[in-house]
Amino acid sequence: MSRHSARGSEYAKLRRHWLETADHGWVCHLCGRPVHLDVPPRSPDAPTIDHVIPVGVGGSKLDTRYWRLAHYRCNRRRSTAPLLEPTQGATRTW
């Protein structure tokens, strides 16, 4: 098995575990709206992991300290742009 595919498998397992067990409140840290685990992958409202320090600019894909819950659409919109302010938790004003 190549190192790349081993990393992908490790990331997939860690991601699944984090989504199922982490205390992230099921709120998108980018828009503040609820996120639901049962939404199909790659749907606009699907749960994704946003890397606070994007992998594309040097962040670690496997460092969960920098993971935040986000909707697929919000995460795609942000891409590798820096966060405008630190995310300590979204407000629940929906």
BABAGU-873634 format. One record per residue: residue in three letters; residue number from 1; z, y, x of N, C-alpha, C, CB in turn. Coordinates in nm, 4 decimals. Glycine has a CB too. Layout:
! residues N
+-----+-----+----------+----------+----------+----------+----------+----------+----------+----------+----------+----------+----------+----------+
| res |   n |      n.Z |      n.Y |      n.X |     ca.Z |     ca.Y |     ca.X |      c.Z |      c.Y |      c.X |     cb.Z |     cb.Y |     cb.X |
+-----+-----+----------+----------+----------+----------+----------+----------+----------+----------+----------+----------+----------+----------+
| ALA | NUM |        Z |        Y |        X |        Z |        Y |        X |        Z |        Y |        X |        Z |        Y |        X |
...
+-----+-----+----------+----------+----------+----------+----------+----------+----------+----------+----------+----------+----------+----------+
This chain:
! residues 94
+-----+-----+----------+----------+----------+----------+----------+----------+----------+----------+----------+----------+----------+----------+
| res |   n |      n.Z |      n.Y |      n.X |     ca.Z |     ca.Y |     ca.X |      c.Z |      c.Y |      c.X |     cb.Z |     cb.Y |     cb.X |
+-----+-----+----------+----------+----------+----------+----------+----------+----------+----------+----------+----------+----------+----------+
| MET |   1 |   0.0000 |  -0.1183 |   0.0848 |   0.0000 |   0.0000 |   0.0000 |   0.0000 |   0.1238 |   0.0887 |   0.1224 |   0.0003 |  -0.0961 |
| SER |   2 |  -0.0833 |   0.2201 |   0.0573 |  -0.0903 |   0.3404 |   0.1388 |   0.0318 |   0.4276 |   0.1156 |  -0.2180 |   0.4185 |   0.1086 |
| ARG |   3 |   0.0579 |   0.5131 |   0.2105 |   0.1719 |   0.6035 |   0.1981 |   0.1559 |   0.6944 |   0.0773 |   0.1881 |   0.6871 |   0.3253 |
| HIS |   4 |   0.0314 |   0.7381 |   0.0528 |   0.0051 |   0.8273 |  -0.0594 |   0.0377 |   0.7604 |  -0.1933 |  -0.1409 |   0.8722 |  -0.0576 |
| SER |   5 |  -0.0074 |   0.6366 |  -0.2130 |   0.0200 |   0.5698 |  -0.3398 |   0.1679 |   0.5335 |  -0.3531 |  -0.0660 |   0.4444 |  -0.3529 |
| ALA |   6 |   0.2336 |   0.5045 |  -0.2421 |   0.3775 |   0.4783 |  -0.2467 |   0.4517 |   0.6031 |  -0.2902 |   0.4292 |   0.4303 |  -0.1099 |
| ARG |   7 |   0.4115 |   0.7172 |  -0.2382 |   0.4725 |   0.8435 |  -0.2790 |   0.4498 |   0.8707 |  -0.4265 |   0.4173 |   0.9583 |  -0.1959 |
| GLY |   8 |   0.3270 |   0.8430 |  -0.4747 |   0.2959 |   0.8647 |  -0.6161 |   0.3825 |   0.7790 |  -0.7055 |   0.1495 |   0.8358 |  -0.6435 |
| SER |   9 |   0.4014 |   0.6548 |  -0.6665 |   0.4849 |   0.5631 |  -0.7428 |   0.6306 |   0.6096 |  -0.7411 |   0.4733 |   0.4202 |  -0.6864 |
| GLU |  10 |   0.6772 |   0.6526 |  -0.6253 |   0.8140 |   0.7023 |  -0.6128 |   0.8336 |   0.8257 |  -0.7016 |   0.8464 |   0.7360 |  -0.4651 |
| TYR |  11 |   0.7366 |   0.9164 |  -0.7010 |   0.7426 |   1.0371 |  -0.7828 |   0.7438 |   1.0012 |  -0.9312 |   0.6239 |   1.1298 |  -0.7510 |
| ALA |  12 |   0.6575 |   0.9074 |  -0.9723 |   0.6503 |   0.8685 |  -1.1136 |   0.7833 |   0.8124 |  -1.1620 |   0.5391 |   0.7652 |  -1.1351 |
| LYS |  13 |   0.8466 |   0.7282 |  -1.0815 |   0.9765 |   0.6705 |  -1.1186 |   1.0832 |   0.7790 |  -1.1263 |   1.0186 |   0.5618 |  -1.0174 |
| LEU |  14 |   1.0861 |   0.8663 |  -1.0270 |   1.1860 |   0.9728 |  -1.0234 |   1.1659 |   1.0697 |  -1.1399 |   1.1793 |   1.0483 |  -0.8894 |
| ARG |  15 |   1.0404 |   1.1032 |  -1.1685 |   1.0075 |   1.1932 |  -1.2784 |   1.0547 |   1.1337 |  -1.4115 |   0.8553 |   1.2208 |  -1.2822 |
| ARG |  16 |   1.0211 |   1.0089 |  -1.4356 |   1.0598 |   0.9421 |  -1.5606 |   1.2124 |   0.9411 |  -1.5752 |   1.0043 |   0.7970 |  -1.5645 |
| HIS |  17 |   1.2823 |   0.9043 |  -1.4685 |   1.4280 |   0.9012 |  -1.4709 |   1.4844 |   1.0413 |  -1.4979 |   1.4827 |   0.8458 |  -1.3378 |
| TRP |  18 |   1.4309 |   1.1423 |  -1.4311 |   1.4795 |   1.2797 |  -1.4473 |   1.4588 |   1.3283 |  -1.5899 |   1.4087 |   1.3738 |  -1.3491 |
| LEU |  19 |   1.3400 |   1.3028 |  -1.6447 |   1.3136 |   1.3471 |  -1.7816 |   1.4081 |   1.2798 |  -1.8814 |   1.1681 |   1.3180 |  -1.8195 |
| GLU |  20 |   1.4425 |   1.1542 |  -1.8581 |   1.5267 |   1.0802 |  -1.9519 |   1.6757 |   1.1065 |  -1.9356 |   1.5013 |   0.9346 |  -1.9370 |
| THR |  21 |   1.7190 |   1.1516 |  -1.8179 |   1.8630 |   1.1604 |  -1.7938 |   1.9160 |   1.2979 |  -1.7531 |   1.8990 |   1.0644 |  -1.6896 |
| ALA |  22 |   1.8321 |   1.3845 |  -1.7041 |   1.8816 |   1.5133 |  -1.6528 |   1.9341 |   1.6022 |  -1.7651 |   1.7705 |   1.5865 |  -1.5767 |
| ASP |  23 |   2.0258 |   1.6886 |  -1.7293 |   2.0845 |   1.7814 |  -1.8251 |   2.0060 |   1.9128 |  -1.8200 |   2.2364 |   1.8051 |  -1.7948 |
| HIS |  24 |   1.8869 |   1.9111 |  -1.8793 |   1.8020 |   2.0300 |  -1.8777 |   1.7936 |   2.0953 |  -2.0144 |   1.6629 |   1.9946 |  -1.8292 |
| GLY |  25 |   1.8653 |   2.0422 |  -2.1123 |   1.8744 |   2.1062 |  -2.2437 |   1.7497 |   2.0969 |  -2.3293 |   1.9079 |   2.2475 |  -2.2260 |
| TRP |  26 |   1.6456 |   2.0309 |  -2.2823 |   1.5198 |   2.0177 |  -2.3553 |   1.4634 |   2.1513 |  -2.3999 |   1.5391 |   1.9294 |  -2.4750 |
| VAL |  27 |   1.4732 |   2.2486 |  -2.3087 |   1.4184 |   2.3816 |  -2.3317 |   1.3284 |   2.4157 |  -2.2139 |   1.5319 |   2.4886 |  -2.3496 |
| CYS |  28 |   1.2085 |   2.4658 |  -2.2432 |   1.1150 |   2.5062 |  -2.1379 |   1.1732 |   2.6258 |  -2.0638 |   0.9745 |   2.5404 |  -2.1969 |
| HIS |  29 |   1.1859 |   2.6149 |  -1.9337 |   1.2456 |   2.7249 |  -1.8575 |   1.1498 |   2.8430 |  -1.8448 |   1.2870 |   2.6766 |  -1.7187 |
| LEU |  30 |   1.0231 |   2.8252 |  -1.8781 |   0.9259 |   2.9340 |  -1.8670 |   0.9125 |   3.0154 |  -1.9956 |   0.7911 |   2.8780 |  -1.8286 |
| CYS |  31 |   0.9181 |   2.9483 |  -2.1117 |   0.9009 |   3.0216 |  -2.2374 |   1.0260 |   3.0227 |  -2.3251 |   0.7869 |   2.9621 |  -2.3149 |
| GLY |  32 |   1.1236 |   2.9340 |  -2.2949 |   1.2478 |   2.9306 |  -2.3714 |   1.2424 |   2.8528 |  -2.5011 |   1.2892 |   3.0671 |  -2.4012 |
| ARG |  33 |   1.1304 |   2.7880 |  -2.5294 |   1.1164 |   2.7118 |  -2.6538 |   1.1503 |   2.5648 |  -2.6310 |   0.9734 |   2.7252 |  -2.7097 |
| PRO |  34 |   1.1819 |   2.4914 |  -2.7378 |   1.2178 |   2.3501 |  -2.7254 |   1.1033 |   2.2652 |  -2.6698 |   1.2605 |   2.2959 |  -2.8605 |
| VAL |  35 |   1.1399 |   2.1613 |  -2.5952 |   1.0451 |   2.0634 |  -2.5416 |   1.0853 |   1.9277 |  -2.5978 |   1.0440 |   2.0627 |  -2.3828 |
| HIS |  36 |   0.9863 |   1.8498 |  -2.6408 |   1.0128 |   1.7190 |  -2.7009 |   0.9518 |   1.6087 |  -2.6159 |   0.9572 |   1.7126 |  -2.8446 |
| LEU |  37 |   1.0298 |   1.5062 |  -2.5865 |   0.9867 |   1.3957 |  -2.5019 |   0.8759 |   1.3126 |  -2.5653 |   1.1040 |   1.3074 |  -2.4700 |
| ASP |  38 |   0.8687 |   1.3093 |  -2.6981 |   0.7735 |   1.2211 |  -2.7661 |   0.6328 |   1.2786 |  -2.7819 |   0.8265 |   1.1869 |  -2.9004 |
| VAL |  39 |   0.6045 |   1.3922 |  -2.7230 |   0.4706 |   1.4517 |  -2.7295 |   0.3803 |   1.3805 |  -2.6285 |   0.4758 |   1.6063 |  -2.7010 |
| PRO |  40 |   0.2571 |   1.3465 |  -2.6675 |   0.1673 |   1.2744 |  -2.5759 |   0.1417 |   1.3531 |  -2.4464 |   0.0337 |   1.2450 |  -2.6459 |
| PRO |  41 |   0.1303 |   1.2811 |  -2.3334 |   0.1045 |   1.3464 |  -2.2051 |  -0.0208 |   1.4343 |  -2.2105 |   0.0897 |   1.2414 |  -2.0949 |
| ARG |  42 |  -0.0147 |   1.5444 |  -2.1395 |  -0.1233 |   1.6420 |  -2.1271 |  -0.1559 |   1.7172 |  -2.2554 |  -0.2457 |   1.5732 |  -2.0798 |
| SER |  43 |  -0.0753 |   1.6978 |  -2.3612 |  -0.0861 |   1.7831 |  -2.4791 |  -0.0233 |   1.9166 |  -2.4399 |  -0.0150 |   1.7188 |  -2.6069 |
| PRO |  44 |  -0.0610 |   2.0255 |  -2.5032 |  -0.0044 |   2.1551 |  -2.4641 |   0.1485 |   2.1601 |  -2.4628 |  -0.0551 |   2.2604 |  -2.5565 |
| ASP |  45 |   0.2133 |   2.0891 |  -2.5561 |   0.3595 |   2.0920 |  -2.5643 |   0.4278 |   1.9750 |  -2.4950 |   0.4011 |   2.0945 |  -2.7073 |
| ALA |  46 |   0.3536 |   1.8944 |  -2.4198 |   0.4120 |   1.7788 |  -2.3510 |   0.5128 |   1.8241 |  -2.2447 |   0.3010 |   1.6929 |  -2.2861 |
| PRO |  47 |   0.6178 |   1.7451 |  -2.2228 |   0.7152 |   1.7801 |  -2.1187 |   0.6566 |   1.7551 |  -1.9796 |   0.8458 |   1.6992 |  -2.1369 |
| THR |  48 |   0.6757 |   1.8516 |  -1.8923 |   0.6351 |   1.8374 |  -1.7526 |   0.7464 |   1.8898 |  -1.6638 |   0.5018 |   1.9126 |  -1.7245 |
| ILE |  49 |   0.7327 |   1.8611 |  -1.5374 |   0.8258 |   1.9143 |  -1.4385 |   0.7578 |   2.0295 |  -1.3676 |   0.8709 |   1.8045 |  -1.3371 |
| ASP |  50 |   0.8213 |   2.1446 |  -1.3723 |   0.7724 |   2.2596 |  -1.2969 |   0.8486 |   2.2626 |  -1.1655 |   0.7901 |   2.3942 |  -1.3772 |
| HIS |  51 |   0.7780 |   2.2674 |  -1.0569 |   0.8409 |   2.2775 |  -0.9248 |   0.8628 |   2.4261 |  -0.8969 |   0.7521 |   2.2096 |  -0.8115 |
| VAL |  52 |   0.9878 |   2.4689 |  -0.8918 |   1.0203 |   2.6104 |  -0.8731 |   0.9512 |   2.6646 |  -0.7480 |   1.1734 |   2.6303 |  -0.8629 |
| ILE |  53 |   0.9513 |   2.5847 |  -0.6417 |   0.8705 |   2.6175 |  -0.5247 |   0.7499 |   2.5245 |  -0.5345 |   0.9513 |   2.5997 |  -0.3862 |
| PRO |  54 |   0.6343 |   2.5760 |  -0.5789 |   0.5196 |   2.4899 |  -0.6042 |   0.4816 |   2.4039 |  -0.4837 |   0.4017 |   2.5738 |  -0.6453 |
| VAL |  55 |   0.4457 |   2.2803 |  -0.5108 |   0.4046 |   2.1873 |  -0.4060 |   0.2855 |   2.2453 |  -0.3297 |   0.3688 |   2.0485 |  -0.4662 |
| GLY |  56 |   0.1971 |   2.3139 |  -0.4001 |   0.0786 |   2.3722 |  -0.3383 |   0.1074 |   2.4814 |  -0.2373 |  -0.0093 |   2.4264 |  -0.4431 |
| VAL |  57 |   0.2283 |   2.5339 |  -0.2365 |   0.2634 |   2.6374 |  -0.1380 |   0.3794 |   2.5921 |  -0.0498 |   0.2999 |   2.7693 |  -0.2091 |
| GLY |  58 |   0.3975 |   2.4595 |  -0.0406 |   0.4954 |   2.4070 |   0.0539 |   0.6224 |   2.3478 |  -0.0042 |   0.5327 |   2.5121 |   0.1440 |
| GLY |  59 |   0.6382 |   2.3494 |  -0.1355 |   0.7567 |   2.2899 |  -0.1963 |   0.7516 |   2.1379 |  -0.1889 |   0.7703 |   2.3349 |  -0.3415 |
| SER |  60 |   0.8670 |   2.0763 |  -0.2005 |   0.8756 |   1.9300 |  -0.1960 |   0.8551 |   1.8719 |  -0.3355 |   1.0119 |   1.8846 |  -0.1384 |
| LYS |  61 |   0.7659 |   1.7764 |  -0.3453 |   0.7389 |   1.7108 |  -0.4727 |   0.8572 |   1.6280 |  -0.5201 |   0.6162 |   1.6229 |  -0.4611 |
| LEU |  62 |   0.9408 |   1.5811 |  -0.4275 |   1.0486 |   1.4885 |  -0.4619 |   1.1880 |   1.5511 |  -0.4643 |   1.0483 |   1.3756 |  -0.3656 |
| ASP |  63 |   1.2008 |   1.6791 |  -0.4390 |   1.3322 |   1.7444 |  -0.4352 |   1.3698 |   1.7933 |  -0.5746 |   1.3325 |   1.8625 |  -0.3345 |
| THR |  64 |   1.4520 |   1.7162 |  -0.6449 |   1.4865 |   1.7470 |  -0.7838 |   1.5691 |   1.8745 |  -0.8000 |   1.5617 |   1.6321 |  -0.8431 |
| ARG |  65 |   1.6248 |   1.9262 |  -0.6925 |   1.6999 |   2.0518 |  -0.7029 |   1.6097 |   2.1661 |  -0.7465 |   1.7663 |   2.0858 |  -0.5691 |
| TYR |  66 |   1.4803 |   2.1522 |  -0.7231 |   1.3853 |   2.2586 |  -0.7555 |   1.2964 |   2.2225 |  -0.8739 |   1.2993 |   2.2898 |  -0.6348 |
| TRP |  67 |   1.3372 |   2.1248 |  -0.9531 |   1.2630 |   2.0858 |  -1.0721 |   1.3208 |   2.1572 |  -1.1933 |   1.2666 |   1.9324 |  -1.0921 |
| ARG |  68 |   1.2319 |   2.2019 |  -1.2811 |   1.2727 |   2.2600 |  -1.4086 |   1.1815 |   2.2040 |  -1.5169 |   1.2670 |   2.4169 |  -1.4049 |
| LEU |  69 |   1.2338 |   2.1894 |  -1.6368 |   1.1565 |   2.1387 |  -1.7489 |   1.0646 |   2.2487 |  -1.8004 |   1.2494 |   2.0872 |  -1.8615 |
| ALA |  70 |   0.9401 |   2.2116 |  -1.8297 |   0.8436 |   2.3078 |  -1.8841 |   0.7438 |   2.2353 |  -1.9726 |   0.7702 |   2.3837 |  -1.7705 |
| HIS |  71 |   0.6832 |   2.3094 |  -2.0655 |   0.5709 |   2.2556 |  -2.1417 |   0.4512 |   2.2442 |  -2.0480 |   0.5373 |   2.3457 |  -2.2657 |
| TYR |  72 |   0.3630 |   2.1501 |  -2.0774 |   0.2413 |   2.1326 |  -1.9978 |   0.1631 |   2.2646 |  -1.9911 |   0.1524 |   2.0197 |  -2.0577 |
| ARG |  73 |   0.1455 |   2.3311 |  -2.1061 |   0.0663 |   2.4557 |  -2.1083 |   0.1335 |   2.5651 |  -2.0248 |   0.0471 |   2.5050 |  -2.2539 |
| CYS |  74 |   0.2647 |   2.5771 |  -2.0340 |   0.3359 |   2.6806 |  -1.9575 |   0.3255 |   2.6536 |  -1.8074 |   0.4844 |   2.6871 |  -2.0001 |
| ASN |  75 |   0.3393 |   2.5270 |  -1.7704 |   0.3325 |   2.4877 |  -1.6305 |   0.1923 |   2.5127 |  -1.5752 |   0.3715 |   2.3398 |  -1.6141 |
| ARG |  76 |   0.0893 |   2.4781 |  -1.6520 |  -0.0487 |   2.5010 |  -1.6080 |  -0.0769 |   2.6504 |  -1.5949 |  -0.1485 |   2.4366 |  -1.7064 |
| ARG |  77 |  -0.0259 |   2.7291 |  -1.6874 |  -0.0479 |   2.8739 |  -1.6839 |   0.0164 |   2.9342 |  -1.5593 |   0.0086 |   2.9409 |  -1.8114 |
| ARG |  78 |   0.1363 |   2.8872 |  -1.5261 |   0.2057 |   2.9388 |  -1.4082 |   0.1357 |   2.8972 |  -1.2800 |   0.3500 |   2.8907 |  -1.4062 |
| SER |  79 |   0.0902 |   2.7729 |  -1.2724 |   0.0219 |   2.7178 |  -1.1555 |   0.1083 |   2.7367 |  -1.0317 |  -0.1164 |   2.7844 |  -1.1358 |
| THR |  80 |   0.0590 |   2.8072 |  -0.9304 |   0.1376 |   2.8277 |  -0.8081 |   0.1916 |   2.9704 |  -0.7987 |   0.0525 |   2.7965 |  -0.6849 |
| ALA |  81 |   0.1858 |   3.0442 |  -0.9090 |   0.2381 |   3.1810 |  -0.9087 |   0.3895 |   3.1784 |  -0.8892 |   0.2014 |   3.2544 |  -1.0405 |
| PRO |  82 |   0.4433 |   3.2757 |  -0.8186 |   0.5897 |   3.2800 |  -0.8030 |   0.6556 |   3.3131 |  -0.9363 |   0.6309 |   3.3842 |  -0.6955 |
| LEU |  83 |   0.7765 |   3.2648 |  -0.9536 |   0.8526 |   3.2992 |  -1.0730 |   0.8880 |   3.4465 |  -1.0669 |   0.9804 |   3.2117 |  -1.0859 |
| LEU |  84 |   0.8860 |   3.5124 |  -1.1816 |   0.9182 |   3.6541 |  -1.1842 |   1.0669 |   3.6799 |  -1.1701 |   0.8681 |   3.7158 |  -1.3113 |
| GLU |  85 |   1.1466 |   3.5844 |  -1.2142 |   1.2915 |   3.5950 |  -1.1988 |   1.3495 |   3.4557 |  -1.1868 |   1.3556 |   3.6713 |  -1.3177 |
| PRO |  86 |   1.4655 |   3.4419 |  -1.1254 |   1.5259 |   3.3092 |  -1.1103 |   1.5521 |   3.2444 |  -1.2452 |   1.6561 |   3.3187 |  -1.0313 |
| THR |  87 |   1.5412 |   3.1140 |  -1.2500 |   1.5647 |   3.0425 |  -1.3754 |   1.6983 |   2.9707 |  -1.3683 |   1.4506 |   2.9421 |  -1.4045 |
| GLN |  88 |   1.7961 |   3.0243 |  -1.4331 |   1.9273 |   2.9610 |  -1.4415 |   1.9426 |   2.8923 |  -1.5751 |   2.0395 |   3.0635 |  -1.4207 |
| GLY |  89 |   1.8402 |   2.8937 |  -1.6562 |   1.8449 |   2.8363 |  -1.7899 |   1.7803 |   2.9355 |  -1.8838 |   1.9913 |   2.8029 |  -1.8340 |
| ALA |  90 |   1.7029 |   2.8856 |  -1.9757 |   1.6331 |   2.9724 |  -2.0686 |   1.7256 |   3.0125 |  -2.1819 |   1.5079 |   2.9039 |  -2.1233 |
| THR |  91 |   1.6919 |   3.1238 |  -2.2445 |   1.7694 |   3.1659 |  -2.3611 |   1.7205 |   3.0905 |  -2.4819 |   1.7591 |   3.3183 |  -2.3840 |
| ARG |  92 |   1.8048 |   3.0718 |  -2.5770 |   1.7670 |   3.0000 |  -2.6979 |   1.7472 |   3.1005 |  -2.8109 |   1.8744 |   2.8940 |  -2.7359 |
| THR |  93 |   1.6383 |   3.1748 |  -2.8049 |   1.6110 |   3.2773 |  -2.9053 |   1.4896 |   3.2435 |  -2.9885 |   1.5917 |   3.4116 |  -2.8393 |
| TRP |  94 |   1.4621 |   3.1150 |  -3.0094 |   1.3455 |   3.0788 |  -3.0906 |   1.3801 |   3.0717 |  -3.2358 |   1.2879 |   2.9470 |  -3.0461 |
+-----+-----+----------+----------+----------+----------+----------+----------+----------+----------+----------+----------+----------+----------+
